[in-house]
Amino acid sequence: MKLMKAVFVMLLVLALATPALAELTLNGYYRVQGTAENAGSASTWNKFALEKDAPSDTFVDQRLRLKLTNAFNDKVKLVYFGEVDTPWGMPSKGSIGGGGQQGADGVNFETKQAYLDFKMSSWNFIVGLQNMGDNVSDIVIDNDVAGITAKTKFGALDLTLRYAKLYENDRSTWDDVDFYGVQTGFTFSDKAKLGFDVLYFDNNTNYTAATTAVPAFFTIPDINVPAGWTYTPAVAAKAAAGGNVEQFYYSVNGDFNFGDANLTGWVLYGTEDKEKDPTTSSDDTDGKNWAASAQVETKLGNGKISLRGIYYADANDAEDNVFTDDHGTGFQFYQEGLMLFLTDIYYNNGIQGGLYKDAAHNGYGLTALTLKGSVGLSDGYYVKYAAGYFAAADDQGFAATAKKGKSMGTEFDLMFGKKFSEKVDLSLRGAYAFLGNFYDATNSNNDPDNPWKAVAMLNVGF
């Protein structure tokens, strides 16, 4: 209650302080979910831990997202995007107050985005905390970051330039992670679009600058230091150490319309250059690999149906596995309707999915075929369904134990819901996967259980 009062006061103050001609809008969503899933004892926030006799989790959690936009005029707007997560019965993320526990009053209002969006000549600039994503199903980057985006248009060409500071370590040392991007799109007609992207990550977090010896005030460790004095032990001189990791991702994406059918796809090629510690004689590591995906979608009765193929090339060794780092994104292929092998689009605070990474991110490569569809029924009812088959491209990873086979498994998902009062969406959805021999244990009696997930959801978008 106190949190909502604080939010209301903040909005009221902003409204009173807004010039008469400004436009203040608030949108977002409220989502509460009751979830049951056999997560496994070592599961992470985004992935099942497959194991024999895996324990199941049952919990209720809710999420409120609020996006406040203050448009001063048609060229300048200020945006704030916040989030409140309160899993029922659990403390707040900041460990202050009850959060979702009895008494509530948790400190749990999180800032996702805060940026200024303005136009200057033919350019549109976004400066501050914002979302930056790729055009390859979010497998490289899709996250909120601090940076600058510049967009413009030259005839049929759309050009987007990006820069973000992903991590800042020592401000006086070149030991940060920076992101640069050039994204282009050509619109040939309303039925044909083609884009070319270059994304670059410069990771210097392993770099340590050289230091010189610092003399101590006192050199006897057990000396009785006088009041007001500080004992500083001598620091030995240290040579520069570590190296940087540079990653380039080159991609082509297309969107083509053929009547009721729509074809989209992309091809991605990545390179990686890892510099070794300059104090050693080891060689640098150069890596490369590629991935691709294509989807065809068409109308079917009162709904749509689509088929997608996904491929990750397998790695001959660690040098060829450049897709292990997804730069913080947990939203790969989130629009495919799968909750186990891919990403659950409605994820709040449970498990996000992502079993496909067991092969794609560990050098085994990946081949997958997914199907999804939707059917609109009468009186606001609807049905959504999805299925997918996943297999490794190779049963031998670059630095892992050989698997008993390539088949990862087959997943089936079903969602049934109804919309009330235009905004309120109540639904039930479930997913079950039959695991393949890729996951077979050395001892067949210890083969992991098939994963499953069931969710009752109330979702209100505004």
Order of alpha helices (4+ residues) and beta strands (2+ residues): alpha-beta-beta-beta-beta-beta-beta-beta-beta-beta-beta-beta-beta-beta-alpha-beta-beta-beta-beta-beta
